[in-house]
Structure formats: C-alpha cells, structure tokens
C-alpha cells in the first residue's frame, strides 16, 4: 500500500493544496447535482412551450433581445429583474422558462423567481446559444 502512504504524506505536507482540491471537487459535485435541477435543454423547453403553454422570459438586454428571441418571449433584462417581479404574478400558475445568452444570468433570475414563490421555474440550459445550436427559430417581432 505505498500509494496510500504517499497520499497521507502528500496531504500532511500540503494541507492547503488538498483543502483547495476538496473544495473544488465539492463545488463541482454541487453544480452537477443542484445545477441541473430545474433546467431544460432546448428541445425540452420547446415541448413545454407547445404542450403546457410555458411563459418564456428573456433576461438579456433589450438590444440583444431585438436582434432575435424565442417566439412570444417576454423581455425583462436582468439588471432590473427583481423590480419587475410584480408584473409576473399573473403567471404564477404556469411554467416559466428563463433564458439569457448562455444560461448563467437566467439561473440567477430563476432563483429570484423561486424566492418570490414561483414554483415551476426552469432555466434554459445553454441559453439562446443552445437554442440556436439546436436550429430552433428566433423572431424579431415584439410580443
């Protein structure tokens, strides 16, 4: 068991390095387990839009939204999102899909919605970039 002895010696000689490794592995595991919960890929989102009449909220800046967005999406930019939550209360009973450019800002918006009592909130995994990669349509028409 020389490997185990070497590992113990390494940990003893480099406790901060080992601690950093443990923290990184923990964060990766957390992201894999919790991060994928409440997210949809573009095809799952399309199915939810078509069969459950899900509301799509695009949190990108208005300039990006006007260049192309998911059909019937509502644009509420992330920088004022918390202040606009009141306008969404009429949609509390329906599924909500939130998207941004890549999926990171929309994840924050999803957290705001969940904290405000919205139950069926989903992040579009990969954002509008994944939507385009799946060859799904975008529009420039306003809702």
ZIHUCOR-V100538 format. One line per field, one symbol per residue. phi: phi as a letter, one per 20 degrees, with the letter a starting at -180 (. if undefined). psi: psi as a letter, one per 30 degrees, with the letter a starting at -180 (. if undefined). A space follows every 10 residues. Layout:
phi->???
psi->???
This chain:
phi->.fffffffff ffecffffff fffffffffg ffeefefmcc egffffffff dclfedddef ggffgffqbf gmfdecgffc fgfegffdgf dgedfcddcc fcoeffffff fffffeofee cceffnmfff fffelefccd fff
psi->hfeeeeeeee eefieeeeee eeeeeeeeee eeeeefkglk leeeeeeeee fghkkkkjgl leeeeffklk kgkkjjkefg eefgefffff gfflkkkkla effeefeeee eeeefggkei kkkjkfafee eefghlkllf kl.
